[in-house]
Amino acid sequence: MNKTFLRGETRTLMRRAVGLSALWLALGASPVRAQVEPVAVDAAASAPAGVGFAAVSDGVIGNLATGLLWTAADNAADVDWNQAQLRCKIQGDAWRLPSVAELNSLYDPAATVTVRCGPSDCKVPGGFKLTSARQWTRERYAGEEAWSVSLSKGNRATVSVHYGFHMRALCVRQPAPINNLPHE
């Protein structure tokens, strides 16, 4: 059975991309002892940032290797962790905050072209509109802390879930499969 993950003109492109690369991002939590750590890119688990991203619809960018759909813009205002989760939830259609690994899949340490994100330059694919480098993830660290990822420096840090200064929400979702598409 052939499955494609986007409607419209991009479904053929997605069908080809999915057949050539990993479909889903391998996610897993690991114990962390430091509060700020560089985040390594797992080449087998994520597509290189900047390669294989395409505008899917107005305000949505797709990762052709993983099938993940991203909001093209963050929320453009300071939010704490609970507000960030709510911001994604009200998007509907299973939008949510990304995991550390999903958010890090956008970061390209070797990027020569960057996207302005507030006072910083973020090393992410073109097309994203970011107002801060620091983005919330869905992952809790301990107690009243959660992980965030800097898209300008490529590190993760734990932050109080009540803190919101320069913190943003960039939402992601797994697209719903469309079954029984005609083969080419």
C-alpha positions as CSV (number, residue, x, y, z in Angstrom):
1,M,0.0,0.0,0.0
2,N,1.4,3.4,-0.9
3,K,1.0,6.3,1.6
4,T,1.6,9.9,1.0
5,F,1.6,12.6,3.6
6,L,0.6,15.8,1.8
7,R,-2.4,16.9,-0.2
8,G,-2.2,18.8,-3.5
9,E,0.7,19.2,-5.9
10,T,3.4,18.2,-3.4
11,R,2.1,14.7,-2.8
12,T,4.1,13.2,-5.7
13,L,7.2,14.9,-4.5
14,M,6.6,13.6,-1.0
15,R,6.0,10.1,-2.2
16,R,9.4,10.1,-3.9
17,A,11.1,11.7,-0.9
18,V,9.6,9.3,1.5
19,G,10.7,6.3,-0.6
20,L,14.3,7.6,-0.7
21,S,14.8,8.5,2.9
22,A,13.8,7.8,6.5
23,L,10.1,8.4,7.1
24,W,9.9,9.1,10.8
25,L,12.3,10.8,13.1
26,A,13.6,8.3,15.7
27,L,12.8,9.8,19.1
28,G,14.0,8.8,22.4
29,A,14.7,10.4,25.8
30,S,18.0,10.0,27.5
31,P,19.0,11.0,30.9
32,V,20.8,14.4,30.9
33,R,23.1,15.6,33.7
34,A,24.1,19.1,32.5
35,Q,21.6,21.9,32.2
36,V,23.1,23.4,29.0
37,E,24.5,21.0,26.4
38,P,25.4,21.1,22.7
39,V,22.9,19.0,20.7
40,A,24.4,16.5,18.3
41,V,22.7,16.0,14.9
42,D,22.0,12.3,14.3
43,A,22.4,12.0,10.5
44,A,20.4,8.8,10.5
45,A,17.5,10.2,12.3
46,S,17.1,13.6,10.7
47,A,17.5,15.3,7.3
48,P,20.2,17.9,7.0
49,A,18.7,21.2,7.8
50,G,18.3,23.3,4.7
51,V,18.1,20.3,2.4
52,G,14.7,18.8,1.7
53,F,12.4,21.4,3.1
54,A,9.6,22.9,1.1
55,A,6.6,25.2,1.5
56,V,3.6,22.9,1.7
57,S,0.9,25.5,2.1
58,D,0.5,29.1,3.4
59,G,2.3,29.1,6.7
60,V,3.5,25.4,6.7
61,I,6.9,24.0,5.8
62,G,7.4,20.3,5.2
63,N,10.6,18.2,5.9
64,L,10.7,15.9,2.9
65,A,12.9,13.4,4.7
66,T,11.0,13.0,7.9
67,G,7.5,13.9,6.8
68,L,7.1,16.4,9.7
69,L,5.1,19.6,9.0
70,W,6.2,22.8,10.7
71,T,4.5,26.2,11.2
72,A,6.6,28.6,9.1
73,A,6.6,31.2,11.9
74,D,6.9,31.1,15.7
75,N,4.3,32.8,17.8
76,A,6.3,36.1,17.8
77,A,5.8,36.9,21.5
78,D,7.2,35.9,24.8
79,V,5.5,32.7,26.2
80,D,6.1,30.4,29.0
81,W,6.0,26.6,28.5
82,N,2.3,26.2,29.2
83,Q,1.3,29.1,26.9
84,A,3.6,27.6,24.2
85,Q,1.8,24.2,24.4
86,L,-1.6,26.0,24.2
87,R,-0.4,28.0,21.2
88,C,0.3,24.8,19.3
89,K,-2.8,23.0,20.5
90,I,-5.1,25.8,19.3
91,Q,-3.6,25.4,15.8
92,G,-5.7,22.2,15.6
93,D,-4.9,19.1,13.5
94,A,-2.6,17.5,16.1
95,W,-0.1,20.5,16.2
96,R,2.2,20.3,19.2
97,L,5.6,21.5,20.5
98,P,8.5,19.5,19.0
99,S,10.8,17.2,20.8
100,V,14.4,18.2,21.3
101,A,15.5,15.9,18.4
102,E,12.7,17.3,16.1
103,L,13.6,20.9,16.8
104,N,17.3,20.2,16.5
105,S,16.7,18.7,13.0
106,L,16.1,22.3,11.8
107,Y,19.5,23.4,13.1
108,D,22.4,23.3,10.6
109,P,25.8,24.1,12.2
110,A,27.5,24.5,8.8
111,A,24.9,26.9,7.4
112,T,26.3,29.8,5.4
113,V,22.9,31.4,4.9
114,T,21.0,32.1,8.1
115,V,17.5,33.3,9.0
116,R,17.2,36.4,11.2
117,C,15.6,35.5,14.5
118,G,15.3,38.6,16.7
119,P,18.8,39.9,17.6
120,S,20.4,36.6,16.4
121,D,21.0,34.7,13.2
122,C,19.5,31.2,13.3
123,K,21.0,28.4,11.3
124,V,17.7,27.0,9.9
125,P,16.3,26.5,6.4
126,G,15.0,29.5,4.5
127,G,11.3,30.2,4.7
128,F,11.1,30.1,8.5
129,K,10.1,33.4,10.2
130,L,11.6,33.4,13.7
131,T,11.5,36.2,16.3
132,S,13.9,34.6,18.8
133,A,16.5,31.9,18.7
134,R,15.3,30.1,21.8
135,Q,12.3,27.7,21.1
136,W,10.4,25.6,23.6
137,T,10.3,21.8,23.3
138,R,7.6,19.4,24.6
139,E,10.1,17.6,26.9
140,R,10.2,18.2,30.6
141,Y,13.6,18.0,32.4
142,A,12.6,17.8,36.0
143,G,10.1,19.4,38.4
144,E,9.3,22.8,37.0
145,E,11.8,22.8,34.1
146,A,11.6,22.0,30.4
147,W,14.1,21.8,27.5
148,S,14.5,24.6,25.0
149,V,16.8,24.6,21.9
150,S,18.7,27.6,20.6
151,L,18.5,27.6,16.8
152,S,21.4,30.1,16.6
153,K,23.9,28.1,18.7
154,G,22.6,24.6,18.5
155,N,22.5,23.9,22.2
156,R,19.7,22.9,24.5
157,A,19.0,24.3,28.0
158,T,16.6,23.7,30.8
159,V,14.4,26.6,31.6
160,S,11.7,27.1,34.2
161,V,8.3,26.4,32.7
162,H,7.1,29.7,34.2
163,Y,9.8,31.7,32.3
164,G,8.9,33.3,29.0
165,F,11.4,36.1,28.2
166,H,12.6,35.6,24.6
167,M,11.0,32.1,24.6
168,R,8.9,31.1,21.6
169,A,6.7,28.3,20.3
170,L,7.4,26.7,16.9
171,C,4.8,24.0,16.3
172,V,5.1,20.7,14.5
173,R,2.9,17.8,13.5
174,Q,2.9,14.4,11.9
175,P,0.8,14.6,8.8
176,A,-2.1,12.2,8.4
177,P,-1.5,9.6,5.8
178,I,-3.5,9.5,2.6
179,N,-4.1,5.9,1.5
180,N,-4.5,4.4,-1.9
181,L,-3.1,7.2,-4.0
182,P,-2.6,6.2,-7.7
183,H,0.8,5.0,-8.5
184,E,2.8,6.8,-11.3
